[in-house]
């Protein structure tokens, strides 16, 4: 069954997502990021500037097929079924389509009201679908460091 995790309280949702994607790529895993076009553009820009010495290889939706196949990170507006070892990072307000074909789903949630409200709705949907959810409170981790 797909593992679902919520990362709550991201102080800068895009920056946190880019750092998370850098970690996923460095581990050798593949990730699909789904979001609205303007969100994906922000992630695309952010992946070029995660750190001065890092490059996080990625491809945008609609890129040449070979580029998409070779990229560990793919940015899409609507996820398609994927290999069962792929991570899905959801930045959409709703549950992503085909999420059960992914090994893991990560929901990145900021402290903003609308973002938290959509996260609550998605939490209920994942729970109703039978998933046990891992919760990561980023505010607590930030304060402990």
The first five atom37 places (N, CA, C, CB, O) and aatype in JSON, in Angstrom:
{
  "aatype": [20, 20, 20, 20, 20, 20, 20, 20, 20, 20, 20, 20, 20, 20, 20, 20, 20, 20, 20, 20, 20, 20, 20, 20, 20, 20, 20, 20, 20, 20, 20, 20, 20, 20, 20, 20, 20, 20, 20, 20, 20, 20, 20, 20, 20, 20, 20, 20, 20, 20, 20, 20, 20, 20, 20, 20, 20, 20, 20, 20, 20, 20, 20, 20, 20, 20, 20, 20, 20, 20, 20, 20, 20, 20, 20, 20, 20, 20, 20, 20, 20, 20, 20, 20, 20, 20, 20, 20, 20, 20, 20, 20, 20, 20, 20, 20, 20, 20, 20, 20, 20, 20, 20, 20, 20, 20, 20, 20, 20, 20, 20, 20, 20, 20, 20, 20, 20, 20, 20, 20, 20, 20, 20, 20, 20, 20, 20, 20, 20, 20, 20, 20, 20, 20, 20, 20, 20, 20, 20, 20, 20, 20, 20, 20, 20],
  "atom_mask": [
    [1, 1, 1, 1, 1],
    [1, 1, 1, 1, 1],
    [1, 1, 1, 1, 1],
    [1, 1, 1, 1, 1],
    [1, 1, 1, 1, 1],
    [1, 1, 1, 1, 1],
    [1, 1, 1, 1, 1],
    [1, 1, 1, 1, 1],
    [1, 1, 1, 1, 1],
    [1, 1, 1, 1, 1],
    [1, 1, 1, 1, 1],
    [1, 1, 1, 1, 1],
    [1, 1, 1, 1, 1],
    [1, 1, 1, 1, 1],
    [1, 1, 1, 1, 1],
    [1, 1, 1, 1, 1],
    [1, 1, 1, 1, 1],
    [1, 1, 1, 1, 1],
    [1, 1, 1, 1, 1],
    [1, 1, 1, 1, 1],
    [1, 1, 1, 1, 1],
    [1, 1, 1, 1, 1],
    [1, 1, 1, 1, 1],
    [1, 1, 1, 1, 1],
    [1, 1, 1, 1, 1],
    [1, 1, 1, 1, 1],
    [1, 1, 1, 1, 1],
    [1, 1, 1, 1, 1],
    [1, 1, 1, 1, 1],
    [1, 1, 1, 1, 1],
    [1, 1, 1, 1, 1],
    [1, 1, 1, 1, 1],
    [1, 1, 1, 1, 1],
    [1, 1, 1, 1, 1],
    [1, 1, 1, 1, 1],
    [1, 1, 1, 1, 1],
    [1, 1, 1, 1, 1],
    [1, 1, 1, 1, 1],
    [1, 1, 1, 1, 1],
    [1, 1, 1, 1, 1],
    [1, 1, 1, 1, 1],
    [1, 1, 1, 1, 1],
    [1, 1, 1, 1, 1],
    [1, 1, 1, 1, 1],
    [1, 1, 1, 1, 1],
    [1, 1, 1, 1, 1],
    [1, 1, 1, 1, 1],
    [1, 1, 1, 1, 1],
    [1, 1, 1, 1, 1],
    [1, 1, 1, 1, 1],
    [1, 1, 1, 1, 1],
    [1, 1, 1, 1, 1],
    [1, 1, 1, 1, 1],
    [1, 1, 1, 1, 1],
    [1, 1, 1, 1, 1],
    [1, 1, 1, 1, 1],
    [1, 1, 1, 1, 1],
    [1, 1, 1, 1, 1],
    [1, 1, 1, 1, 1],
    [1, 1, 1, 1, 1],
    [1, 1, 1, 1, 1],
    [1, 1, 1, 1, 1],
    [1, 1, 1, 1, 1],
    [1, 1, 1, 1, 1],
    [1, 1, 1, 1, 1],
    [1, 1, 1, 1, 1],
    [1, 1, 1, 1, 1],
    [1, 1, 1, 1, 1],
    [1, 1, 1, 1, 1],
    [1, 1, 1, 1, 1],
    [1, 1, 1, 1, 1],
    [1, 1, 1, 1, 1],
    [1, 1, 1, 1, 1],
    [1, 1, 1, 1, 1],
    [1, 1, 1, 1, 1],
    [1, 1, 1, 1, 1],
    [1, 1, 1, 1, 1],
    [1, 1, 1, 1, 1],
    [1, 1, 1, 1, 1],
    [1, 1, 1, 1, 1],
    [1, 1, 1, 1, 1],
    [1, 1, 1, 1, 1],
    [1, 1, 1, 1, 1],
    [1, 1, 1, 1, 1],
    [1, 1, 1, 1, 1],
    [1, 1, 1, 1, 1],
    [1, 1, 1, 1, 1],
    [1, 1, 1, 1, 1],
    [1, 1, 1, 1, 1],
    [1, 1, 1, 1, 1],
    [1, 1, 1, 1, 1],
    [1, 1, 1, 1, 1],
    [1, 1, 1, 1, 1],
    [1, 1, 1, 1, 1],
    [1, 1, 1, 1, 1],
    [1, 1, 1, 1, 1],
    [1, 1, 1, 1, 1],
    [1, 1, 1, 1, 1],
    [1, 1, 1, 1, 1],
    [1, 1, 1, 1, 1],
    [1, 1, 1, 1, 1],
    [1, 1, 1, 1, 1],
    [1, 1, 1, 1, 1],
    [1, 1, 1, 1, 1],
    [1, 1, 1, 1, 1],
    [1, 1, 1, 1, 1],
    [1, 1, 1, 1, 1],
    [1, 1, 1, 1, 1],
    [1, 1, 1, 1, 1],
    [1, 1, 1, 1, 1],
    [1, 1, 1, 1, 1],
    [1, 1, 1, 1, 1],
    [1, 1, 1, 1, 1],
    [1, 1, 1, 1, 1],
    [1, 1, 1, 1, 1],
    [1, 1, 1, 1, 1],
    [1, 1, 1, 1, 1],
    [1, 1, 1, 1, 1],
    [1, 1, 1, 1, 1],
    [1, 1, 1, 1, 1],
    [1, 1, 1, 1, 1],
    [1, 1, 1, 1, 1],
    [1, 1, 1, 1, 1],
    [1, 1, 1, 1, 1],
    [1, 1, 1, 1, 1],
    [1, 1, 1, 1, 1],
    [1, 1, 1, 1, 1],
    [1, 1, 1, 1, 1],
    [1, 1, 1, 1, 1],
    [1, 1, 1, 1, 1],
    [1, 1, 1, 1, 1],
    [1, 1, 1, 1, 1],
    [1, 1, 1, 1, 1],
    [1, 1, 1, 1, 1],
    [1, 1, 1, 1, 1],
    [1, 1, 1, 1, 1],
    [1, 1, 1, 1, 1],
    [1, 1, 1, 1, 1],
    [1, 1, 1, 1, 1],
    [1, 1, 1, 1, 1],
    [1, 1, 1, 1, 1],
    [1, 1, 1, 1, 1],
    [1, 1, 1, 1, 1],
    [1, 1, 1, 1, 1],
    [1, 1, 1, 1, 1]
  ],
  "atom_positions": [
    [[0.84, -1.18, 0.0], [0.0, 0.0, 0.0], [0.89, 1.25, 0.0], [-0.96, -0.01, 1.22], [1.95, 1.27, 0.62]],
    [[0.46, 2.25, -0.67], [1.18, 3.53, -0.74], [1.35, 4.14, 0.65], [0.43, 4.52, -1.66], [0.4, 4.21, 1.42]],
    [[2.57, 4.57, 0.95], [2.84, 5.27, 2.21], [2.52, 6.74, 2.01], [4.32, 5.07, 2.67], [2.88, 7.32, 0.99]],
    [[1.85, 7.34, 2.98], [1.46, 8.75, 2.9], [2.08, 9.49, 4.08], [-0.09, 8.92, 2.88], [2.0, 9.04, 5.22]],
    [[2.7, 10.64, 3.78], [3.29, 11.47, 4.84], [2.91, 12.92, 4.6], [4.84, 11.31, 4.88], [2.89, 13.4, 3.46]],
    [[2.61, 13.61, 5.68], [2.34, 15.05, 5.63], [3.5, 15.75, 6.33], [0.96, 15.41, 6.29], [3.85, 15.41, 7.46]],
    [[4.07, 16.73, 5.67], [5.12, 17.57, 6.25], [4.46, 18.92, 6.53], [6.39, 17.72, 5.27], [4.31, 19.75, 5.64]],
    [[4.07, 19.12, 7.8], [3.31, 20.31, 8.2], [4.22, 21.46, 8.62], [2.37, 19.95, 9.33], [5.3, 21.25, 9.17]],
    [[3.76, 22.68, 8.36], [4.41, 23.88, 8.89], [5.65, 24.32, 8.14], [4.76, 23.66, 10.29], [6.55, 24.91, 8.74]],
    [[5.73, 24.04, 6.85], [6.89, 24.48, 6.07], [6.89, 26.02, 6.05], [6.86, 23.9, 4.59], [5.95, 26.62, 5.53]],
    [[7.93, 26.65, 6.62], [7.95, 28.12, 6.67], [8.01, 28.75, 5.27], [9.13, 28.59, 7.5], [7.45, 29.82, 5.04]],
    [[8.7, 28.1, 4.35], [8.77, 28.51, 2.95], [8.53, 27.25, 2.14], [10.16, 29.22, 2.59], [9.45, 26.46, 1.92]],
    [[7.31, 27.06, 1.7], [6.89, 25.81, 1.06], [7.75, 25.46, -0.15], [5.44, 25.9, 0.64], [8.13, 24.3, -0.31]],
    [[8.06, 26.43, -1.0], [8.84, 26.15, -2.2], [10.29, 25.78, -1.84], [8.82, 27.35, -3.14], [10.85, 24.83, -2.4]],
    [[10.87, 26.52, -0.94], [12.25, 26.24, -0.54], [12.36, 24.86, 0.11], [12.78, 27.33, 0.43], [13.27, 24.09, -0.18]],
    [[11.41, 24.56, 0.99], [11.41, 23.25, 1.64], [11.24, 22.14, 0.6], [10.28, 23.17, 2.69], [11.94, 21.13, 0.65]],
    [[10.33, 22.32, -0.35], [10.1, 21.32, -1.39], [11.37, 21.09, -2.2], [8.95, 21.76, -2.31], [11.71, 19.95, -2.5]],
    [[12.07, 22.16, -2.55], [13.31, 22.02, -3.33], [14.38, 21.27, -2.54], [13.84, 23.39, -3.74], [15.1, 20.44, -3.11]],
    [[14.5, 21.55, -1.25], [15.48, 20.84, -0.42], [15.09, 19.36, -0.3], [15.59, 21.49, 0.99], [15.96, 18.48, -0.33]],
    [[13.8, 19.08, -0.16], [13.31, 17.71, -0.1], [13.63, 16.98, -1.41], [11.8, 17.7, 0.17], [14.06, 15.83, -1.39]],
    [[13.41, 17.64, -2.53], [13.68, 17.02, -3.84], [15.18, 16.77, -4.03], [13.15, 17.92, -4.97], [15.57, 15.77, -4.62]],
    [[16.01, 17.68, -3.54], [17.46, 17.46, -3.61], [17.83, 16.19, -2.84], [18.23, 18.69, -3.04], [18.65, 15.4, -3.3]],
    [[17.22, 16.01, -1.68], [17.48, 14.83, -0.86], [17.01, 13.55, -1.57], [16.79, 14.97, 0.51], [17.71, 12.54, -1.56]],
    [[15.84, 13.6, -2.17], [15.29, 12.45, -2.9], [16.2, 12.09, -4.06], [13.86, 12.75, -3.41], [16.54, 10.92, -4.24]],
    [[16.61, 13.08, -4.85], [17.49, 12.82, -6.0], [18.83, 12.27, -5.55], [17.7, 14.11, -6.81], [19.37, 11.35, -6.18]],
    [[19.38, 12.81, -4.47], [20.68, 12.35, -3.96], [20.62, 10.9, -3.48], [21.16, 13.26, -2.82], [21.63, 10.2, -3.49]],
    [[19.44, 10.45, -3.06], [19.29, 9.07, -2.58], [19.18, 8.08, -3.74], [18.06, 8.96, -1.69], [19.22, 6.87, -3.53]],
    [[19.05, 8.6, -4.97], [18.9, 7.73, -6.13], [17.46, 7.42, -6.47], [19.64, 6.46, -5.91], [17.19, 6.67, -7.41]],
    [[16.53, 7.97, -5.73], [15.11, 7.74, -5.99], [14.6, 8.68, -7.08], [14.29, 7.93, -4.69], [15.25, 9.66, -7.44]],
    [[13.43, 8.37, -7.59], [12.75, 9.23, -8.57], [11.55, 9.86, -7.89], [12.32, 8.43, -9.84], [10.94, 9.26, -7.01]],
    [[11.21, 11.09, -8.32], [10.05, 11.77, -7.76], [9.29, 12.49, -8.87], [10.47, 12.78, -6.67], [9.87, 13.01, -9.82]],
    [[7.99, 12.5, -8.71], [7.11, 13.28, -9.56], [6.5, 14.34, -8.64], [5.99, 12.38, -10.27], [6.0, 14.02, -7.56]],
    [[6.55, 15.6, -9.07], [5.98, 16.7, -8.3], [4.76, 17.19, -9.07], [7.03, 17.86, -8.07], [4.87, 17.53, -10.25]],
    [[3.61, 17.23, -8.41], [2.43, 17.75, -9.1], [1.98, 19.03, -8.42], [1.28, 16.71, -9.11], [1.99, 19.16, -7.2]],
    [[1.59, 19.99, -9.26], [1.15, 21.28, -8.77], [0.56, 22.11, -9.88], [2.31, 22.02, -8.12], [0.54, 21.71, -11.04]],
    [[0.07, 23.27, -9.52], [-0.44, 24.23, -10.51], [0.75, 24.76, -11.32], [-1.22, 25.41, -9.81], [1.87, 24.75, -10.82]],
    [[0.52, 25.23, -12.55], [1.63, 25.7, -13.39], [2.52, 26.75, -12.73], [1.07, 26.26, -14.65], [3.74, 26.69, -12.86]],
    [[1.93, 27.71, -12.01], [2.76, 28.74, -11.36], [3.59, 28.16, -10.21], [1.88, 29.89, -10.84], [4.7, 28.61, -9.95]],
    [[3.05, 27.17, -9.54], [3.79, 26.49, -8.47], [4.95, 25.71, -9.06], [2.85, 25.55, -7.67], [6.06, 25.73, -8.52]],
    [[4.69, 25.01, -10.16], [5.75, 24.23, -10.81], [6.85, 25.14, -11.33], [5.17, 23.39, -11.95], [8.03, 24.78, -11.29]],
    [[6.48, 26.32, -11.84], [7.49, 27.27, -12.3], [8.37, 27.72, -11.14], [6.82, 28.51, -12.97], [9.58, 27.88, -11.3]],
    [[7.78, 27.92, -9.97], [8.55, 28.31, -8.78], [9.48, 27.19, -8.34], [7.6, 28.7, -7.63], [10.62, 27.45, -7.96]],
    [[9.01, 25.95, -8.39], [9.86, 24.8, -8.04], [10.99, 24.68, -9.05], [9.02, 23.48, -7.98], [12.14, 24.45, -8.67]],
    [[10.69, 24.82, -10.33], [11.7, 24.76, -11.38], [12.81, 25.78, -11.11], [11.07, 25.01, -12.77], [13.99, 25.44, -11.14]],
    [[12.43, 27.01, -10.85], [13.41, 28.06, -10.54], [14.19, 27.74, -9.27], [12.72, 29.42, -10.39], [15.4, 27.91, -9.21]],
    [[13.49, 27.26, -8.26], [14.12, 26.94, -6.99], [15.12, 25.81, -7.09], [13.08, 26.59, -5.99], [16.13, 25.81, -6.39]],
    [[14.85, 24.83, -7.96], [15.78, 23.71, -8.12], [17.11, 24.15, -8.74], [15.15, 22.62, -8.96], [18.12, 23.46, -8.59]],
    [[17.11, 25.27, -9.44], [18.35, 25.81, -10.01], [19.15, 26.56, -8.96], [18.05, 26.72, -11.2], [20.32, 26.87, -9.18]],
    [[18.52, 26.87, -7.82], [19.18, 27.72, -6.82], [19.13, 27.14, -5.41], [18.53, 29.08, -6.81], [19.18, 27.89, -4.44]],
    [[19.05, 25.82, -5.28], [18.99, 25.2, -3.96], [20.24, 25.55, -3.16], [18.84, 23.66, -4.08], [20.16, 25.94, -1.99]],
    [[21.39, 25.41, -3.79], [22.67, 25.75, -3.16], [23.65, 26.09, -4.29], [23.22, 24.56, -2.25], [23.51, 25.57, -5.4]],
    [[24.63, 26.96, -4.03], [25.55, 27.39, -5.09], [26.3, 26.24, -5.77], [26.54, 28.35, -4.52], [26.66, 26.35, -6.94]],
    [[26.54, 25.17, -5.05], [27.31, 24.07, -5.64], [26.46, 22.88, -6.05], [28.36, 23.62, -4.67], [27.0, 21.87, -6.51]],
    [[25.16, 22.96, -5.89], [24.27, 21.85, -6.23], [23.53, 22.09, -7.54], [23.26, 21.61, -5.11], [23.17, 23.22, -7.88]],
    [[23.32, 21.01, -8.25], [22.41, 21.02, -9.39], [21.45, 19.87, -9.16], [23.18, 20.9, -10.78], [21.89, 18.73, -9.01]],
    [[20.19, 20.14, -9.14], [19.18, 19.1, -8.98], [18.56, 18.85, -10.36], [18.08, 19.51, -7.91], [17.74, 19.64, -10.82]],
    [[18.95, 17.76, -11.01], [18.44, 17.48, -12.35], [16.93, 17.25, -12.3], [19.15, 16.27, -12.96], [16.42, 16.51, -11.45]],
    [[16.24, 17.88, -13.22], [14.79, 17.74, -13.27], [14.3, 18.08, -14.67], [14.12, 18.64, -12.22], [15.02, 18.67, -15.48]],
    [[13.05, 17.69, -14.94], [12.42, 17.97, -16.23], [11.02, 18.48, -15.99], [12.4, 16.71, -17.13], [10.33, 18.05, -15.07]],
    [[10.62, 19.4, -16.83], [9.25, 19.92, -16.78], [8.36, 19.05, -17.67], [9.2, 21.4, -17.24], [8.81, 18.44, -18.63]],
    [[7.1, 19.02, -17.32], [6.09, 18.36, -18.12], [6.21, 18.84, -19.57], [4.66, 18.63, -17.56], [6.36, 20.04, -19.81]],
    [[6.15, 17.93, -20.51], [6.21, 18.3, -21.92], [7.62, 18.34, -22.47], [5.58, 19.63, -22.11], [7.8, 18.6, -23.66]],
    [[8.63, 18.07, -21.65], [10.01, 18.03, -22.14], [10.18, 16.81, -23.04], [11.03, 17.98, -20.95], [9.32, 15.92, -23.08]],
    [[11.28, 16.77, -23.75], [11.59, 15.64, -24.63], [11.54, 14.36, -23.81], [12.99, 15.82, -25.31], [12.02, 14.32, -22.67]],
    [[10.97, 13.3, -24.37], [10.78, 12.04, -23.66], [12.04, 11.49, -23.02], [10.24, 11.03, -24.58], [11.98, 11.0, -21.89]],
    [[13.17, 11.56, -23.71], [14.4, 11.01, -23.14], [14.85, 11.84, -21.93], [15.52, 10.98, -24.2], [15.42, 11.29, -20.98]],
    [[14.6, 13.14, -21.96], [14.97, 13.99, -20.82], [14.12, 13.62, -19.6], [14.78, 15.49, -21.16], [14.63, 13.55, -18.49]],
    [[12.85, 13.38, -19.82], [11.95, 13.0, -18.72], [12.36, 11.65, -18.15], [10.48, 12.96, -19.21], [12.38, 11.47, -16.93]],
    [[12.69, 10.69, -19.02], [13.08, 9.35, -18.55], [14.37, 9.38, -17.75], [13.23, 8.4, -19.74], [14.53, 8.59, -16.81]],
    [[15.3, 10.26, -18.09], [16.59, 10.32, -17.4], [16.56, 11.19, -16.14], [17.65, 10.83, -18.33], [17.48, 11.1, -15.32]],
    [[15.57, 12.02, -15.98], [15.52, 12.96, -14.86], [14.97, 12.29, -13.61], [14.66, 14.18, -15.23], [13.94, 11.61, -13.67]],
    [[15.64, 12.47, -12.47], [15.12, 11.89, -11.24], [13.9, 12.65, -10.7], [16.2, 11.86, -10.19], [13.14, 12.11, -9.9]],
    [[13.73, 13.9, -11.13], [12.61, 14.74, -10.69], [11.85, 15.21, -11.93], [13.11, 15.96, -9.84], [12.44, 15.76, -12.85]],
    [[10.54, 14.98, -11.94], [9.7, 15.42, -13.05], [8.56, 16.26, -12.48], [9.14, 14.2, -13.87], [7.89, 15.85, -11.53]],
    [[8.35, 17.44, -13.05], [7.32, 18.38, -12.6], [6.13, 18.31, -13.54], [7.89, 19.83, -12.52], [6.27, 18.53, -14.75]],
    [[4.94, 17.99, -13.0], [3.74, 17.81, -13.82], [2.53, 18.47, -13.17], [3.47, 16.31, -14.06], [2.49, 18.64, -11.95]],
    [[1.56, 18.83, -13.99], [0.33, 19.4, -13.44], [-0.68, 18.31, -13.09], [-0.29, 20.38, -14.42], [-1.55, 18.52, -12.24]],
    [[-0.58, 17.16, -13.73], [-1.5, 16.05, -13.45], [-0.7, 14.75, -13.52], [-2.71, 16.04, -14.47], [-0.3, 14.33, -14.61]],
    [[-0.46, 14.11, -12.37], [0.37, 12.91, -12.4], [-0.3, 11.75, -13.11], [0.71, 12.5, -10.99], [-1.52, 11.56, -13.03]],
    [[0.51, 10.99, -13.81], [0.06, 9.77, -14.47], [0.56, 8.59, -13.64], [0.58, 9.69, -15.95], [1.45, 8.76, -12.82]],
    [[0.01, 7.41, -13.85], [0.53, 6.25, -13.11], [2.03, 6.12, -13.33], [-0.19, 4.95, -13.55], [2.54, 6.37, -14.42]],
    [[2.74, 5.72, -12.28], [4.2, 5.66, -12.34], [4.7, 4.32, -11.83], [4.82, 6.81, -11.53], [3.94, 3.5, -11.32]],
    [[6.02, 4.14, -11.98], [6.65, 2.94, -11.44], [6.41, 2.91, -9.93], [8.18, 2.91, -11.75], [6.35, 3.95, -9.28]],
    [[6.27, 1.72, -9.4], [5.87, 1.6, -8.0], [6.92, 2.06, -7.0], [5.53, 0.19, -7.71], [6.64, 2.12, -5.81]],
    [[8.14, 2.39, -7.45], [9.17, 2.86, -6.52], [9.32, 4.38, -6.54], [10.51, 2.22, -6.85], [10.23, 4.93, -5.92]],
    [[8.44, 5.07, -7.24], [8.51, 6.52, -7.4], [7.79, 7.23, -6.26], [7.91, 6.94, -8.75], [6.77, 6.76, -5.77]],
    [[8.35, 8.38, -5.85], [7.75, 9.22, -4.81], [6.92, 10.3, -5.49], [8.86, 9.87, -3.88], [7.36, 10.89, -6.48]],
    [[5.74, 10.56, -4.99], [4.88, 11.63, -5.49], [4.86, 12.74, -4.45], [3.44, 11.11, -5.8], [4.43, 12.53, -3.32]],
    [[5.31, 13.93, -4.83], [5.25, 15.09, -3.95], [4.08, 15.94, -4.44], [6.61, 15.92, -3.95], [4.11, 16.47, -5.55]],
    [[3.05, 16.05, -3.6], [1.83, 16.75, -4.01], [1.8, 18.18, -3.49], [0.6, 15.99, -3.52], [1.87, 18.41, -2.28]],
    [[1.71, 19.13, -4.43], [1.56, 20.54, -4.07], [0.21, 21.07, -4.53], [2.7, 21.37, -4.69], [-0.02, 22.28, -4.5]],
    [[-0.67, 20.18, -4.93], [-2.03, 20.56, -5.33], [-2.92, 20.67, -4.1], [-2.61, 19.53, -6.33], [-2.61, 20.1, -3.06]],
    [[-4.01, 21.4, -4.23], [-4.96, 21.56, -3.13], [-5.81, 20.31, -2.94], [-5.87, 22.77, -3.38], [-6.42, 20.13, -1.88]],
    [[-5.86, 19.44, -3.94], [-6.65, 18.22, -3.84], [-5.75, 16.98, -3.91], [-7.71, 18.18, -4.96], [-4.57, 17.07, -4.24]],
    [[-6.33, 15.84, -3.59], [-5.6, 14.58, -3.69], [-5.24, 14.34, -5.14], [-6.42, 13.4, -3.11], [-6.08, 14.54, -6.02]],
    [[-4.02, 13.9, -5.39], [-3.61, 13.67, -6.78], [-4.23, 12.4, -7.36], [-2.1, 13.59, -6.87], [-4.47, 11.42, -6.65]],
    [[-4.47, 12.43, -8.66], [-4.95, 11.25, -9.36], [-3.85, 10.2, -9.38], [-5.41, 11.6, -10.81], [-2.67, 10.54, -9.36]],
    [[-4.22, 8.96, -9.41], [-3.29, 7.84, -9.56], [-2.28, 7.73, -8.43], [-2.56, 7.96, -10.86], [-1.25, 7.08, -8.6]],
    [[-2.53, 8.34, -7.28], [-1.54, 8.33, -6.2], [-1.2, 6.92, -5.73], [-2.03, 9.15, -5.03], [-0.11, 6.69, -5.22]],
    [[-2.13, 5.97, -5.89], [-1.87, 4.61, -5.39], [-0.84, 3.86, -6.23], [-3.16, 3.83, -5.37], [-0.38, 2.79, -5.81]],
    [[-0.46, 4.38, -7.4], [0.58, 3.71, -8.19], [1.99, 4.1, -7.72], [0.4, 4.05, -9.67], [2.98, 3.57, -8.23]],
    [[2.07, 5.02, -6.77], [3.37, 5.49, -6.25], [3.7, 4.77, -4.95], [3.36, 7.02, -6.03], [2.8, 4.37, -4.21]],
    [[4.99, 4.61, -4.66], [5.42, 3.98, -3.41], [5.08, 4.87, -2.22], [6.93, 3.68, -3.44], [4.61, 4.39, -1.19]],
    [[5.31, 6.16, -2.4], [5.08, 7.12, -1.31], [4.46, 8.39, -1.86], [6.4, 7.46, -0.57], [4.71, 8.77, -3.01]],
    [[3.64, 9.03, -1.04], [3.09, 10.35, -1.35], [3.52, 11.26, -0.2], [1.51, 10.31, -1.51], [3.35, 10.93, 0.97]],
    [[4.08, 12.42, -0.55], [4.44, 13.41, 0.44], [3.63, 14.67, 0.17], [5.97, 13.71, 0.42], [3.69, 15.23, -0.92]],
    [[2.89, 15.1, 1.16], [2.13, 16.34, 1.09], [2.91, 17.4, 1.85], [0.68, 16.16, 1.68], [3.15, 17.24, 3.05]],
    [[3.31, 18.47, 1.18], [4.04, 19.56, 1.82], [3.04, 20.66, 2.13], [5.22, 20.09, 0.91], [2.38, 21.18, 1.24]],
    [[2.93, 21.01, 3.42], [1.9, 21.94, 3.88], [2.55, 23.13, 4.58], [0.91, 21.22, 4.83], [3.35, 22.95, 5.49]],
    [[2.19, 24.33, 4.15], [2.7, 25.55, 4.8], [1.83, 25.87, 6.02], [2.72, 26.76, 3.79], [0.91, 25.12, 6.35]],
    [[2.13, 26.98, 6.66], [1.35, 27.41, 7.82], [0.14, 28.25, 7.41], [2.23, 28.2, 8.79], [-0.64, 28.66, 8.27]],
    [[-0.03, 28.51, 6.13], [-1.14, 29.34, 5.64], [-2.47, 28.62, 5.82], [-0.93, 29.7, 4.16], [-2.56, 27.4, 5.67]],
    [[-3.5, 29.38, 6.15], [-4.82, 28.83, 6.43], [-5.41, 27.98, 5.32], [-5.74, 29.93, 6.71], [-5.86, 26.87, 5.59]],
    [[-5.41, 28.47, 4.09], [-6.01, 27.73, 2.98], [-5.24, 26.42, 2.73], [-6.02, 28.59, 1.69], [-5.85, 25.39, 2.43]],
    [[-3.94, 26.47, 2.86], [-3.11, 25.29, 2.66], [-3.4, 24.25, 3.76], [-1.6, 25.66, 2.65], [-3.53, 23.06, 3.48]],
    [[-3.51, 24.72, 4.99], [-3.83, 23.81, 6.1], [-5.22, 23.21, 5.93], [-3.73, 24.55, 7.45], [-5.42, 22.03, 6.22]],
    [[-6.17, 24.02, 5.48], [-7.54, 23.53, 5.3], [-7.6, 22.42, 4.24], [-8.47, 24.68, 4.9], [-8.26, 21.4, 4.43]],
    [[-6.9, 22.63, 3.12], [-6.9, 21.58, 2.09], [-6.17, 20.34, 2.59], [-6.25, 22.1, 0.78], [-6.54, 19.22, 2.23]],
    [[-5.14, 20.52, 3.41], [-4.41, 19.38, 3.97], [-5.33, 18.56, 4.88], [-3.17, 19.86, 4.76], [-5.29, 17.33, 4.86]],
    [[-6.15, 19.23, 5.66], [-7.08, 18.52, 6.54], [-8.06, 17.66, 5.73], [-7.87, 19.52, 7.42], [-8.35, 16.52, 6.07]],
    [[-8.56, 18.25, 4.63], [-9.49, 17.51, 3.77], [-8.8, 16.3, 3.15], [-10.06, 18.43, 2.66], [-9.37, 15.21, 3.1]],
    [[-7.56, 16.49, 2.68], [-6.82, 15.37, 2.08], [-6.51, 14.31, 3.13], [-5.52, 15.86, 1.43], [-6.57, 13.11, 2.84]],
    [[-6.18, 14.72, 4.34], [-5.9, 13.77, 5.43], [-7.11, 12.86, 5.63], [-5.56, 14.52, 6.76], [-6.98, 11.64, 5.74]],
    [[-8.3, 13.47, 5.69], [-9.53, 12.68, 5.87], [-9.72, 11.71, 4.71], [-10.76, 13.62, 6.0], [-10.13, 10.56, 4.92]],
    [[-9.45, 12.15, 3.48], [-9.62, 11.28, 2.31], [-8.64, 10.11, 2.33], [-9.43, 12.09, 1.02], [-9.02, 8.97, 2.07]],
    [[-7.37, 10.38, 2.64], [-6.38, 9.3, 2.73], [-6.77, 8.31, 3.82], [-4.97, 9.88, 3.0], [-6.67, 7.1, 3.63]],
    [[-7.21, 8.82, 4.97], [-7.62, 7.96, 6.08], [-8.82, 7.11, 5.68], [-7.96, 8.82, 7.34], [-8.87, 5.91, 5.97]],
    [[-9.79, 7.72, 5.02], [-10.97, 6.98, 4.56], [-10.6, 5.89, 3.56], [-11.99, 7.93, 3.94], [-11.28, 4.87, 3.46]],
    [[-9.51, 6.11, 2.81], [-9.05, 5.12, 1.83], [-8.21, 4.03, 2.49], [-8.23, 5.81, 0.72], [-7.72, 3.12, 1.81]],
    [[-8.03, 4.11, 3.82], [-7.34, 3.05, 4.54], [-5.85, 3.26, 4.79], [-7.51, 1.81, 3.82], [-5.17, 2.34, 5.24]],
    [[-5.35, 4.46, 4.51], [-3.92, 4.73, 4.71], [-3.66, 5.19, 6.14], [-3.43, 5.8, 3.71], [-4.41, 5.98, 6.71]],
    [[-2.57, 4.67, 6.73], [-2.09, 5.26, 7.98], [-1.1, 6.33, 7.55], [-1.43, 4.16, 8.96], [-0.3, 6.12, 6.63]],
    [[-1.14, 7.46, 8.2], [-0.39, 8.63, 7.74], [0.71, 8.98, 8.71], [-1.33, 9.83, 7.55], [0.51, 9.02, 9.93]],
    [[1.89, 9.24, 8.16], [3.01, 9.73, 8.98], [2.94, 11.25, 9.0], [4.41, 9.23, 8.42], [2.76, 11.89, 7.97]],
    [[3.08, 11.8, 10.19], [3.01, 13.26, 10.36], [4.38, 13.78, 10.75], [1.94, 13.65, 11.43], [5.0, 13.27, 11.69]],
    [[4.86, 14.78, 10.04], [6.14, 15.43, 10.34], [5.86, 16.9, 10.58], [7.18, 15.23, 9.18], [5.5, 17.63, 9.66]],
    [[6.03, 17.35, 11.82], [5.79, 18.75, 12.16], [7.1, 19.51, 12.04], [5.19, 18.89, 13.6], [7.98, 19.39, 12.9]],
    [[7.22, 20.3, 10.98], [8.47, 21.0, 10.7], [8.74, 22.11, 11.68], [8.45, 21.55, 9.3], [9.9, 22.45, 11.93]],
    [[7.71, 22.7, 12.26], [7.89, 23.76, 13.26], [8.6, 23.21, 14.49], [6.53, 24.38, 13.66], [9.49, 23.86, 15.04]],
    [[8.21, 22.01, 14.93], [8.85, 21.4, 16.09], [10.31, 21.07, 15.81], [8.09, 20.14, 16.51], [11.18, 21.28, 16.66]],
    [[10.58, 20.55, 14.61], [11.96, 20.21, 14.25], [12.82, 21.46, 14.15], [11.99, 19.45, 12.92], [13.98, 21.45, 14.56]],
    [[12.25, 22.52, 13.61], [12.98, 23.78, 13.46], [13.34, 24.36, 14.83], [12.14, 24.79, 12.66], [14.45, 24.86, 15.02]],
    [[12.41, 24.3, 15.78], [12.63, 24.83, 17.12], [13.62, 24.0, 17.92], [11.33, 24.91, 17.86], [14.3, 24.53, 18.8]],
    [[13.71, 22.7, 17.63], [14.61, 21.82, 18.38], [16.05, 21.94, 17.91], [14.15, 20.38, 18.25], [16.97, 21.59, 18.66]],
    [[16.25, 22.41, 16.72], [17.61, 22.47, 16.15], [18.4, 23.66, 16.63], [17.54, 22.49, 14.66], [19.55, 23.83, 16.24]]
  ]
}
